[in-house]
C-alpha cells in the first residue's frame, strides 16, 4: 500500500496547524499540573474553591445523600426514565456479552504442571460524567453501567452542575447505572479529587470517562498513580464517503452533529469525489445558518474541519488510518473492505443507516473512545478495561517439580542468577533426591529431555 507522503490527495479545507495545537496543549498541561498540586496540598478546600470559580457552585456537601438523589431523580419524567432505562439495557446487554467472552482458564501444560489466569475486577473506579455545557446522560451509561457489569465493588461518579444545580437526567442515569457514591463536581477538581483523594473522598484505583482537554490532560498526568481507561479528549469525527452511498446532506449533518460538542472538535471528510466534497462544504454553510448550536459548531468547523479528496479507496484508507479518528463513519460501496482493513480508530459506523449519535446515546457500544491518535494502540472503554488478568501456577507432582526445577536451575545459571537457581535446586533436592551443591546448576540429564 502506498505511503501517505506518496499519495495524490487534495486538501479542500485544512485545520489549525500542529504547532498551534501543540501550543494549546502546553498551556493546558501547565494549568492542570498546578491545579493537581493544589488539590493534593489542600484537598477539599482546593476542590471547593475551584468549584466556586469555574461552576459557581458551593453546596454544603459535594456528595449527594440518598435523599438528595431521590429528590433529584423524582424530577425526571416517566418518558425520560423509560428512555434512560432502554439505553442502559442496550449498553448492559452488550457489556455482559463482552464479559461472557472473557473466560478464566486453567490448563495442564505438562503432566503435573497447572497454569491458569483469573479475570479480577479493579476494586474501585471513579467515573467522570461530563455535563457543564451539555448534560451528558449517556456518559453515565458508558462508564457506570459497564463497571457494574464488571462487578467493581466500589463505583463512584462525579459530574459537574448544570446551570447551577445537579442535572436530574444525569443523576438518574448514574444512580440507575449502579454508582455507590455520586459527587456533583466537574473538571480537573473532580478527576483530581477522585484519584488523589481528599479529607472526605477516598481515592480510587482507576479513572474512566471522557471530558474536555483539561480532564483528558488531568487523567494523563495522574496515570501511574491510578489506572485510566484511555485518553479521551475532545470529540473527533471522520466520514469516509463516496457518491454511491452518501450525499451532501448526510455528510454535512453528521460532521456538524459532532462539531457541536465543543470549540475544538475535529471533523474530517475523506472522499474520492470532489463533487461530494464541494457539495458538503456548501451544505455545511447552509446548515450553520439554522443549527441552534451553530456558534460552537461553526468554530470547530472553521478551526478543526478538514476536507480531503483522494484518488482511490486505498488512499482514503491510508489517510483514515493515519488520522486515527475517534469516530469513523463509512458510507461507501465497499464498507466491508474498510471494516477489514481499518486498524486505527475509536469506533466504526458502517453504512448510511447508522451514525455516531446512535453509538453516543443508545445502540449499546461504548462511546468513551480514544482520541488524538490513541486509536493506534488502544480501543475504547469496555467491560474488559475494568478487569485485570492475573496468572497463577501450581505443580502437583514430585516428578514435575524435579523436571521443571532442573531446567529452571540451568537457565538461571545461564544468566548468572545463583540465588534464583537455588530456588529451583532446593525443590530438585527435596522432590527428586538429586544432591546439587549450593551455588551450582542442576546437571544435564539425558532422561530429562
ABEGO torsion letter per residue (X at the ends): XBBAAABBBBBABBBBBAAAAAAAAAAAAAAAAAAAAAAAAAEAAAAAAAAAAAAGBBBABABBBAAAAAAAAAABBAAAAAAAAAAAAAAAAAAAAAAAABBBBBBBABBGBBBBBBBBBBABBBBBBBGAABBBAAAAAAAAAAAAAAGBABBBBBBBBBGGBBBAAAAAAAAAAGBABBBBBBEAAAAAAAAAEBAABBBBABBBEBEBAAAAAAAAAABGABBBABBBBBBBBBBBBBAAABBAAAAAAAAAAAAAABAABBBBBBBABAAAAAAAAAAAAAAAAABAAAAAAAAAAAAABBBBBBABAAAAAAAAAAAGBABBBBBBABAAAAAAABABBABBBBEAABBAAAAAAAAGBBABBBBGGAAAABBBBBAAAABBBBBBBBBABAAAAAAAAAAAAAAAAAAGBAAAAAAAAAAAAAAAGBBBBBGBBBBBBAAAX
